[in-house]
Every structure is written in structure tokens, then in C-alpha cells.
Amino acid sequence: MAALQPIRRLVSSALVVVALLAALGPAVASPAVAASSTDALLFGLLAAPASLPPAAPTPQFGLNWTAWQSLGGTITSAPAAVSWGRDRVTVFARGGSGEIIQTYKEGAAPWSPWRTPDELRGVILRSAPSCTSWTAGTINCVALREGYGGVFQFYWEGSAWATGELGGDATSAPAIVAWGAGRMSVFVRNSNGNLIHRYWQHNVTDWVPPRWEAVGSGTITSAPACGSRGTGIIDCFALGPNGVVQQLYYDEGAGARWVGWNQLVGMATFRGASTISAVGWNRNLLDLFVRGPDLRLYQITYTGSWAQPWTPIEDRPLVSAPACTRVEPGRLDCFAQILDPQSQSASAFNLAPGMAYRNAQRR
């Protein structure tokens, strides 16, 4: 067996290089779409239960991460994760056939099997989905789908799945964010490289404006990712023309205007990185996660300013962009496809379909 070790290391290194080249290669229709499901295992990160030894904390973030746990499935896009009630989380992705698939977890129950909701059968996605919840018991998702050039919506409001078409000149995976009870906004990059949006308020207005409206000055080169630090606040992130992560934000309580795009300090090393996942906690606390150009998972935290540097929190290479969500007070769950090392197999790496997750408890 010892004689196999150099071969294992060589195969492992070669596969990581192949994955890295793929990540930095030509853009596809949706920057958020990951590699084929035959290339990776979908994993998630979640808060450390008492029965498991916690991973070493990252002191500057005050987070303890658990190990990756497999969720299986056959995944062909980056995931979308949404918490739609205390300790209730659902993960969506494009499946092997291109249809929408989901898995969910409530409390201490195990994760459900991956499946396509009956009402959504036959819908073929051409981008990764993005999901949010504007109140407990609701899920709203957006994506691009085959046969339609605009933003496609699918949503759950307690009894059944429904769909809608929001239009728009869409050239990236869209992003959706709830920024107050009954308030949502959708964002997407248009053919000019601008960020455009529409807004919705429960029992007040349908999606407005009638035509999509550009926000921010300048262009972006990736799909947007948006989060909210509290009622009336929206934070959107994307890569700029120079490949650096930049921020655009709206604060209803501080002038009710869009500010940005502003580059985040120290992001030059993230040229070519995948799309971002943003999780807001309160006005002065927001976490960003991204797959870096070396395929590792990185995090930066806003604490009233972007004082901390980007820091790697995972050494195993990611195949997809991460998707993170706040599941309960203080707990953060992250999901991604990762290269799955099989130390007992004849080869150093087995590339398997599926997803994984892990979580962290903010102290």
C-alpha cells in the first residue's frame, strides 16, 4: 500500500489542477452554474452538535464549523439554501435531468430524499436557483429556465408550488432577497453588464417597476448575490470588470438610495472566483462566502466595516459556489459540491455526484 501513496498524491494533484482550470475557464450562460454532477459530492456545513468534536474555531469570526456531511443527490448547478422557519431549511439545485430538485430538514429529523416537486416537473433550469423567505412558511425562488429568456419564479406559500415569469434581459443567474416581512427584490445582470432589479410587497404591489430598472453605477462580470442585514437594507455583491468583489447597498433608514459599486479591500486575489453567498445577521454583522481561485472556501465578515481579511475556512476544493443561510439565531448552514477524497480506494480521489453541508455556531 505504501507504494501507492505517490500515485495517489499525483492523481489528487492532477484532479485539483483540472478542477481549477475548469473554474477559471470561459464563462457559461450562468456564472453560478457548477460543474457536472458526475464530478463532485454535494456537501454542507452546519453548527456543531454536542455529540461531535467541534472543528477548530476561527477566532476572528467566533465560529465553530462541523465537518462536511454528505447529502447525496445528482447535482448540476450550484445549490440554493433557504431557511423558512426556525430550524427549517430547504436546499434546491438543478438535478441530473435539468429539473428542479430539493431536499429539506426540520428540527432533528433527517434530510429528506432529493425529489422534484410534482408541480415543477418538466421545468428545465439553465442556471442555478436563488431562494429566500419573506415570512415563516414561505419560499420564493428564481432561476433561468429553458425556453424563456427572462427570470423564472417558483414559490411556495403553504399549500402548493406555483410559478411565474418576471421578464427581464437576463444574462446571469438571478438573485432574490427578502428585506422585511412581505418585501422582496430580484436582481440579475443584463446584456450591458448592468445590475437590474424589480421589487415586490405582499398585499401592496405586484412586481414593480413594470420594466426592470438598473441600479448602481458600473458593470459586473458575475451573477449577483444579495443579502439583508435587517428591515430596509439590501446588500448586493458581484465581481467587477477587474475581477474584484464589489458591494452595492441600499439602506432605507440612511437616505433610501443605492450606494456603490464599492470594491472590498484585499479582493484582488479573488479574480476568477465563483459567485458569492451573503448572510446578514444585523445592521453591523454580515458574512460573505466565496470559492476562491484556488477552489477553497473563503469567508469575510462585515462588523461595521470590512476590517478583517478574507480567510480560508476549508482546505478541500469546492466544485460549486457555496450557498449559506441562517437557520436559527447564531447558526449558519453552508452547502456546496466538493471533491470527495476516498482514502481507502485505489485512487487518491473519487469524483462522485451530490451535495454536502456543514454548519457553524456564532458565539
C-alpha positions in Angstrom: 0.0 0.0 0.0 2.9 2.4 0.7 3.9 2.1 -2.9 0.6 3.5 -4.0 1.0 6.7 -2.0 3.0 8.7 -4.6 0.5 7.6 -7.2 -2.4 8.8 -5.0 -0.8 12.1 -4.4 -0.1 12.6 -8.1 -3.7 11.7 -9.1 -5.1 14.0 -6.4 -2.9 16.9 -7.5 -3.9 16.4 -11.2 -7.6 16.4 -10.4 -7.3 19.6 -8.4 -5.5 21.2 -11.3 -8.2 20.1 -13.7 -10.9 21.5 -11.5 -9.0 24.8 -11.1 -8.6 25.2 -14.8 -12.3 24.5 -15.3 -13.2 27.1 -12.7 -11.1 29.7 -14.5 -12.2 28.8 -18.0 -14.6 30.5 -20.3 -17.8 31.8 -18.7 -21.1 29.8 -19.4 -24.6 31.2 -19.7 -24.9 31.4 -15.9 -21.8 32.2 -13.9 -23.4 30.4 -10.9 -23.8 27.1 -12.6 -21.3 24.5 -11.2 -19.6 21.6 -12.9 -21.4 18.4 -13.9 -22.9 16.4 -11.0 -20.6 13.5 -12.1 -17.7 15.5 -10.9 -18.4 16.2 -7.3 -20.1 15.4 -4.0 -22.6 18.0 -2.7 -21.8 18.8 0.9 -23.0 21.1 3.6 -21.6 22.8 6.7 -23.7 23.3 9.8 -23.4 24.1 13.5 -21.6 21.6 15.7 -23.9 19.3 17.7 -22.7 18.4 21.2 -22.0 14.8 20.1 -19.4 15.8 17.6 -16.0 17.2 18.4 -16.1 20.8 17.0 -13.7 21.9 14.4 -11.1 24.4 15.5 -12.7 27.8 15.8 -11.8 30.8 13.6 -11.3 33.3 16.4 -11.9 36.5 14.3 -15.3 35.2 13.3 -16.3 33.4 16.5 -17.5 30.4 14.5 -17.1 26.7 15.2 -17.5 24.6 12.0 -18.6 21.0 11.8 -17.2 18.6 9.3 -18.8 18.2 5.9 -21.7 15.8 5.8 -23.0 14.3 2.5 -26.5 15.0 1.3 -26.1 12.8 -1.9 -28.2 13.6 -4.9 -27.2 14.2 -8.5 -26.5 17.9 -8.9 -25.6 20.0 -12.0 -25.7 23.5 -10.5 -24.6 25.5 -7.5 -27.1 25.0 -4.7 -29.5 27.5 -3.1 -30.4 27.3 0.6 -33.2 28.9 2.4 -34.4 28.9 6.0 -38.2 29.4 6.1 -38.9 28.9 9.8 -36.9 28.1 13.0 -34.7 25.1 12.3 -36.4 24.5 8.9 -34.1 24.6 5.9 -34.6 23.6 2.2 -31.9 23.2 -0.4 -32.6 23.5 -4.1 -30.4 22.7 -7.2 -30.7 21.6 -10.8 -30.7 17.9 -11.0 -29.2 15.4 -13.5 -32.1 15.8 -15.9 -32.1 19.6 -15.5 -35.2 19.7 -13.4 -35.5 21.5 -10.1 -34.7 19.1 -7.2 -35.0 19.8 -3.4 -34.2 18.3 0.0 -35.3 19.6 3.3 -34.8 19.2 7.0 -36.9 20.2 10.0 -35.6 20.1 13.5 -33.8 16.8 14.5 -35.4 14.9 11.6 -33.1 13.5 8.9 -32.7 15.2 5.5 -35.5 14.2 3.1 -34.6 12.3 -0.2 -33.9 14.6 -3.2 -37.0 14.9 -5.4 -38.7 17.2 -7.9 -42.0 18.7 -6.7 -44.9 17.5 -8.8 -46.0 21.0 -9.8 -42.4 21.7 -11.1 -41.9 18.6 -13.2 -40.9 19.4 -16.8 -39.3 22.8 -15.8 -35.7 22.6 -17.1 -33.3 25.1 -15.5 -30.4 26.8 -17.3 -29.0 28.5 -14.2 -28.5 27.9 -10.5 -31.6 28.9 -8.4 -31.7 31.5 -5.7 -34.2 31.4 -2.9 -35.5 33.5 0.0 -38.3 33.5 2.5 -40.3 36.7 3.3 -42.1 35.2 6.3 -42.3 31.8 8.0 -43.8 29.2 5.8 -43.0 30.8 2.5 -40.3 30.1 -0.1 -39.6 32.2 -3.2 -37.0 31.1 -5.8 -35.8 32.5 -9.1 -33.7 31.0 -11.9 -33.4 31.0 -15.6 -35.2 28.2 -17.5 -35.0 26.6 -20.9 -37.3 28.2 -23.5 -37.6 31.5 -21.7 -35.2 34.5 -21.8 -36.3 36.3 -18.6 -36.3 35.5 -14.9 -38.5 32.5 -13.9 -40.0 32.3 -10.5 -41.3 29.4 -8.4 -42.7 29.8 -5.0 -44.4 28.0 -2.0 -46.9 29.8 0.2 -48.1 26.9 2.4 -50.1 24.5 0.2 -48.6 24.1 -3.3 -45.9 25.2 -5.6 -46.7 27.9 -8.2 -44.7 29.5 -11.0 -44.5 32.9 -12.7 -42.4 34.8 -15.3 -40.8 38.1 -14.3 -39.3 39.0 -17.7 -36.0 40.9 -17.9 -32.9 40.9 -20.1 -31.1 38.2 -18.1 -27.5 37.1 -18.8 -26.7 35.7 -15.4 -28.3 33.6 -12.7 -30.7 35.9 -10.8 -30.6 36.6 -7.0 -33.6 37.1 -4.8 -33.6 38.7 -1.3 -36.2 39.4 1.4 -35.5 42.6 3.2 -38.5 42.8 5.5 -41.8 41.0 6.2 -43.5 40.7 2.9 -40.8 42.5 0.9 -38.6 41.0 -1.8 -36.3 42.2 -4.6 -34.9 40.3 -7.5 -31.6 41.2 -9.3 -29.9 40.0 -12.4 -27.2 41.1 -14.8 -28.4 42.3 -18.2 -26.7 42.2 -21.6 -24.9 45.5 -20.9 -23.4 44.2 -17.8 -25.6 46.3 -15.5 -27.4 45.1 -12.4 -31.2 45.4 -12.9 -34.0 44.7 -10.4 -37.7 44.5 -9.6 -39.5 44.8 -6.2 -42.5 43.1 -4.7 -44.5 43.8 -1.5 -47.2 41.5 -0.1 -50.7 42.7 -0.4 -49.5 46.1 -1.7 -48.0 45.8 -5.1 -47.2 43.3 -7.8 -43.7 43.2 -9.2 -42.6 46.8 -9.9 -41.4 48.7 -11.8 -43.2 47.3 -14.9 -39.8 47.4 -16.7 -36.7 46.3 -15.0 -34.6 49.2 -13.6 -30.8 49.5 -13.4 -29.2 50.1 -10.0 -25.7 51.1 -9.2 -23.1 52.7 -11.5 -20.7 50.5 -13.4 -20.8 46.9 -14.7 -20.4 43.5 -13.2 -18.9 40.3 -14.6 -20.6 37.6 -12.4 -24.0 36.7 -11.2 -25.1 38.9 -8.3 -25.6 37.6 -4.7 -27.7 39.6 -2.3 -28.5 39.5 1.4 -30.1 41.7 4.0 -28.8 42.9 7.4 -32.2 44.0 8.5 -35.5 45.6 7.5 -35.0 48.1 4.8 -31.4 47.1 4.0 -30.2 45.3 0.9 -26.5 44.3 0.2 -25.6 43.0 -3.2 -22.2 41.6 -4.2 -20.6 40.7 -7.6 -17.3 40.7 -9.4 -16.3 43.9 -11.1 -14.6 44.2 -14.5 -11.2 43.7 -12.8 -12.4 40.5 -11.1 -12.5 42.1 -7.6 -15.5 41.6 -5.3 -17.6 44.8 -5.0 -20.6 45.8 -3.0 -23.8 47.8 -3.8 -26.2 48.6 -0.9 -29.5 50.2 -0.2 -30.4 51.5 3.3 -33.9 52.8 3.7 -33.0 54.4 7.0 -29.9 56.2 5.7 -31.1 58.2 2.7 -33.0 55.5 0.9 -30.6 55.4 -2.0 -28.3 53.0 -3.7 -24.6 53.4 -2.9 -21.8 51.7 -4.9 -20.4 49.8 -6.5 -17.6 49.9 -3.9 -14.6 47.5 -4.1 -13.9 45.4 -1.0 -10.3 45.9 0.2 -8.0 43.0 -0.5 -10.1 41.2 -3.1 -7.6 41.2 -5.9 -6.6 37.6 -5.2 -10.2 36.6 -6.0 -10.1 37.2 -9.7 -11.8 34.3 -11.4 -13.6 33.3 -8.2 -17.2 31.9 -8.3 -20.3 33.8 -7.2 -20.7 34.8 -3.6 -23.1 33.9 -0.8 -24.2 36.6 1.6 -25.8 36.1 5.1 -26.9 39.1 7.1 -27.4 39.0 10.9 -27.9 42.6 11.9 -27.0 46.1 10.8 -23.4 45.6 11.7 -22.9 41.9 11.0 -22.8 40.2 7.7 -20.8 37.1 6.4 -19.7 36.6 2.8 -18.5 33.3 1.4 -16.9 32.6 -1.9 -15.0 29.8 -3.7 -11.6 31.3 -4.3 -9.4 30.8 -7.4 -7.6 28.1 -5.6 -11.1 26.4 -5.1 -11.0 26.7 -1.3 -14.0 28.2 0.6 -13.2 31.7 1.9 -15.1 34.0 4.3 -15.0 37.7 5.2 -17.2 39.3 7.9 -18.6 42.8 8.0 -18.7 44.2 11.5 -19.5 47.8 10.8 -16.5 47.9 8.4 -14.6 45.4 6.2 -11.7 45.4 8.6 -10.9 41.7 8.5 -9.2 40.0 5.5 -10.6 37.1 3.5 -9.7 33.9 5.3 -9.9 30.3 4.1 -12.1 28.1 6.2 -11.8 24.9 4.2 -8.8 23.2 2.5 -10.8 20.7 0.4 -11.5 22.0 -3.1 -15.0 23.1 -3.9 -16.6 22.4 -7.3 -19.5 24.8 -7.0 -20.2 28.2 -5.5 -21.3 27.9 -1.8 -24.8 28.6 -0.6 -25.2 29.7 3.0 -28.2 30.5 5.1 -29.1 31.5 8.7 -31.2 28.6 10.1 -31.7 29.8 13.7 -30.3 32.5 16.0 -26.5 32.1 15.9 -26.4 29.2 13.5 -25.2 29.2 9.9 -25.5 26.4 7.4 -23.4 26.2 4.2 -23.8 23.9 1.2 -21.6 23.1 -1.8 -20.2 20.5 -4.1 -16.8 19.4 -3.1 -14.2 17.0 -4.4 -14.5 13.8 -2.3 -11.3 12.2 -1.2 -11.6 8.4 -0.9 -8.6 7.4 1.2 -9.4 3.7 1.1 -9.8 3.5 -2.6 -7.2 2.5 -5.2 -7.2 6.1 -6.5 -6.5 9.2 -4.4 -9.8 10.9 -5.4 -13.2 9.6 -6.4 -15.3 12.2 -8.1 -18.9 11.5 -7.1 -22.3 13.2 -7.7 -24.1 15.0 -4.9 -24.0 17.7 -2.3 -22.7 18.2 1.2 -23.2 20.6 4.1 -21.7 21.9 7.3 -22.7 24.4 9.9 -21.3 26.8 12.4 -22.5 28.3 15.7 -21.7 32.0 16.1 -20.6 32.6 19.7 
